[in-house]
Amino acid sequence: MAGRRKYDSSTRAEGSRATRRRILDAAQELFLAKGYLGTTLDGIAAHAEVSPQTVYNLVGGKAALFKAVYDVTLAGDDEPIPLVDRPVFQEVLQADSPQAAFTAYAEVGQLLWERVGPLVRIAAGNGELRAFVATIEAERSTGVRRLVHHLAERFGLRPGLTEDRAADIVWVLAAPEMIDRLVVERGWTWNAYREWVAETATHALFA
């Protein structure tokens, strides 16, 4: 009986995970097509072919849905693996020079923008998602500070530059708004953007 209960529990967990992913896929499609205000929880439930209560139980309300969609889209999957532990970010940490590290970091920025840029633009223009925007900015700030600390220990910052100031510089250079302005609005190529981030950050922190 114990084995049967374990099997049943595992089966239910797999079913719930599959249903949750179907809900998030439906939510992503509707958020991108109709925007945040134009998307309803009932609409997401209908599109995912589940009840609204199932959406609440497995994910939460509309704001929680948007955050969950963002997290899964950012990572590229729903595996519980932090971004810093994924191969794409390990290339940044293992780079053999500041220039190479910031080039790899800009490549990560491009990858993430291509995944979640449209969601970021939706969130930036919606007052209901103010807490969400604050959360992702706090997460980005934490990641930048860890990166700068890592590079400072490996290569040493230029004299007189603190890690806090260095982190602020990288935080601004790699901001989603920079990509939006330079690549989306001004028509920069991704190659030009990556070179600019790498050269500017390297000169500012390690010249």
Secondary structure, 3 states (H helix, E strand, C coil): CHHHHHHHHHHHHHHHHHHHHHHHHHHHHHHHHHCCCCCCHHHHHHHHCCCHHHHHHHCCCHHHHHHHHHHHHHHCCCCCCCHHHCHHHHHHHCCCCHHHHHHHHHHHHHHHHHHHHHHHHHHHCCHHHHHHHHHHHHHHHHHHHHHHHHHHHHHCCCCCCCHHHHHHHHHHHCCHHHHHHHHHHCCCCHHHHHHHHHHHHHHHHHC
